[in-house]
Amino acid sequence: MTDNAQHDTPATTTHTPTRTPAAPDRPILVLGATGKTGRRVVARLRAAGHPVRAASRTAETPFDWTDRATWAPALDGVGALYLVGPPDPEPIADFVAQAKAAGVRRFVVLSGRGIEVFGDSFEPSMAEAERVVREAGVDWTVIRPNNFSQNFDEDVFHAPLLEGRLALPVGDVPEPFVDVEDIAEVAAALLTEDGHTGRTYELSGPRSLTFAEAVAEMAEASGRPMRFEDVTGEAYVAELTGRGVPEDAARSLAEVLAFLAGGHNSAPAPGVREVLGREARDFTEYARRAAEAGAWG
């Protein structure tokens, strides 16, 4: 990995930020506004009365990383920006430079916990977004969340759970799954409060549990039979390709899970408490809420 984190370490002490809006008369641009974190960030900001520009290829504000003609209209008049990088990191530097020139003064970057270890290999866009904003001469804050709890009901783990069996090459490694609602609440605070410039916050749930324990909690909450099965990486790739996932994508995901299986992110992180002044939502709360919403039938 590049040395994008060499001048910064994750925040380790609590603090009380000044709750002053960064630019109360200027909109906040949220990229990836239809994604798991982005749509929740938009909702929280709007509920708090902040002007928001929700941007993506299909959102109310058109934005496409591959169509640079969409950048200027999205950035016009913006004071703060929630940056969710594209799959290809190539345009990030130019975009950040254009945003800075347009007057954007605050950048909050969605990254991932462990990026300093696996970023260049598995998430080059996250690693590049961190590097670029740190070197851009702007006010920046980075959030690095653990594995999302919502991956079990909104993403790759959902379909297998509906069938009653989640097979992954992760063994019995513990993981402090983080609720996306917490990520969104933290991001909204960082976009609108002072006192966070130059900080990196690692976000997780308050306790670590194995994937088998997580599946058991979801089974109990939903009343449906579910089980976890540990499999080899090759078996997992075969299962994904059998579901129609391209082999390259399947192998990339297997490599990410192999990283998790190494236990690099197993200990809970303090970022939610540091920013919000409360403990992170527990996985049990997530499982109950998702089950009540009918996530698993």
Beta strands, then each sheet from edge to edge (+ up, - down):
strand 1: 28-31
strand 2: 52-56
strand 3: 61-62
strand 4: 80-83
strand 5: 106-110
strand 6: 139-145
strand 7: 165-168
strand 8: 174-175
strand 9: 199-203
strand 10: 209-210
strand 11: 227-230
sheet 1: 3+ 2+ 1+ 4+ 5+ 6+ 9+
sheet 2: 7+ 11+
sheet 3: 8+ 10-
end
